[in-house]
Amino acid sequence: MPSEITIQKLDSSGVTTGALVTIYAREIDDAFANKLFVITPATSKNNQSDGPEDSIIVDLLRITRTILISGEITGTSSKTASEVKKDLIDILGGGGTNGGRVRMTYDALGTDYITGSTTQVEGVIEKLAFNETPKDEPSSVGEDFAKFIVQITFVSGVLV
């Protein structure tokens, strides 16, 4: 069963503004990277017989949380799938306000397992890709519908 993820633009004071887009996520990858500085000591001709020395690692404690989302967007009762796609592109591009900070809310875990208190994560959409899957229902009389498969790379953090 897909998880519903909502994404909405934030203004400079942290208040949500503009369109709210719902993504029906099929897969959510929550990745963490720790920035390390690795120093490899030089081996001189005189100490080659001792073998290589251990590298020195400096932990900079700069942890980056990246959330990769694979899902789909569809039309709503008031917007077509193409209009929802345009809303998501507008959110990526700043949504008419300065900066690209957004709030993502997801229900996959009930609570954010990092803080234990909320399902909302603020950050920036780093990458956005779409794949259109048109649907034609020949047995039904009425409008056809389309949906877009979407891939999002979301980086959690504060925008400066």
C-alpha positions in Angstrom: 0.0 0.0 0.0 1.5 3.3 -1.0 2.3 6.0 1.6 0.9 9.5 1.0 3.6 12.2 1.0 2.6 15.8 0.8 5.0 18.6 -0.3 4.3 22.3 0.2 6.4 25.4 -0.3 7.5 27.4 2.7 8.0 31.2 2.7 11.0 32.9 4.4 9.3 32.8 7.8 8.5 29.1 7.6 4.8 29.4 6.8 3.4 27.1 4.1 2.3 28.8 1.0 1.1 27.9 -2.5 0.0 24.5 -3.8 0.0 21.3 -1.8 1.0 18.2 -3.8 0.3 14.7 -2.8 2.6 11.9 -3.9 1.6 8.3 -3.6 5.0 6.8 -2.7 5.8 3.2 -3.6 9.3 3.4 -2.2 11.0 5.7 0.3 14.7 5.5 0.9 16.0 7.4 4.0 19.8 7.8 3.7 22.3 9.4 6.0 25.8 10.4 5.0 28.5 11.6 7.5 31.2 13.8 6.0 34.7 12.5 6.9 38.1 13.9 6.2 40.6 11.1 5.5 44.3 11.7 5.8 46.5 9.0 4.2 50.1 9.3 5.6 52.9 9.2 3.1 55.2 6.2 3.0 58.8 7.0 2.4 61.4 4.8 0.9 63.0 4.2 4.3 59.8 2.9 6.0 58.3 0.9 3.2 59.3 -2.4 4.8 57.1 -1.4 7.8 54.0 -1.6 5.6 51.4 1.1 5.1 50.3 3.2 8.0 46.7 3.5 9.1 44.8 6.4 7.7 43.8 9.2 10.0 40.1 9.9 10.0 38.6 13.2 11.2 34.8 13.1 11.8 33.4 16.5 10.8 30.0 15.6 12.3 28.2 17.0 9.2 25.5 14.5 8.7 23.3 14.9 5.6 19.8 13.2 5.5 18.6 12.5 1.9 15.2 11.1 1.3 14.7 9.4 -2.1 11.0 9.1 -3.1 9.6 7.0 -5.9 5.9 7.3 -6.4 3.2 8.7 -8.6 1.0 11.9 -8.9 -2.4 11.9 -10.3 -5.1 14.4 -11.1 -7.4 15.5 -8.3 -11.1 16.5 -8.3 -10.0 20.1 -9.2 -6.7 19.6 -11.1 -5.5 17.4 -13.9 -2.3 15.3 -13.5 -0.4 17.8 -15.7 -1.5 20.7 -13.4 -0.3 18.8 -10.3 3.0 18.2 -12.1 3.3 21.9 -12.8 2.6 22.7 -9.1 5.4 20.3 -8.1 7.8 22.0 -10.6 6.7 25.4 -9.2 7.5 24.2 -5.7 11.0 23.1 -6.9 11.5 26.5 -8.6 10.7 28.5 -5.5 6.9 28.7 -5.9 6.8 32.5 -6.4 8.8 33.2 -3.2 12.5 33.5 -2.5 14.3 30.2 -1.9 13.3 26.7 -2.4 12.6 25.4 1.1 9.7 23.0 1.4 7.9 21.0 4.0 7.4 17.3 3.4 4.9 15.3 5.5 4.7 11.6 5.2 2.7 8.8 7.0 4.9 5.8 6.4 6.0 5.5 10.0 3.4 7.5 11.9 6.2 9.5 13.6 9.6 10.6 12.4 11.9 8.0 13.9 14.8 10.5 14.2 13.0 13.0 16.5 10.2 10.7 17.6 7.8 13.7 17.5 6.6 14.5 14.0 6.2 13.3 10.4 7.2 16.7 9.0 10.7 17.3 7.5 11.9 20.6 6.1 14.5 20.9 3.4 15.0 21.3 -0.3 14.1 19.3 -3.4 17.4 18.6 -5.0 16.2 16.6 -8.0 12.9 15.9 -9.6 12.1 13.6 -12.6 8.8 12.5 -14.2 7.7 9.6 -16.4 4.3 9.9 -17.9 2.0 6.9 -18.0 -1.2 7.6 -20.0 -4.2 5.5 -19.4 -7.0 4.9 -21.7 -10.1 3.1 -20.4 -12.0 2.0 -23.6 -14.7 0.3 -21.6 -15.7 3.5 -19.8 -17.3 6.5 -21.4 -15.8 9.7 -20.0 -12.5 11.3 -19.7 -9.2 9.6 -19.9 -6.8 10.1 -17.1 -3.0 10.2 -16.8 -0.6 9.9 -14.0 3.1 10.7 -13.7 5.7 8.5 -12.1 7.9 10.8 -10.1 11.4 10.4 -8.6 12.3 13.0 -5.9 15.6 13.6 -4.1 14.8 15.6 -1.0 17.6 16.9 1.3 16.7 17.7 4.9 18.1 20.8 6.4 18.0 24.5 6.7 18.4 26.8 3.7 20.7 29.8 4.1 
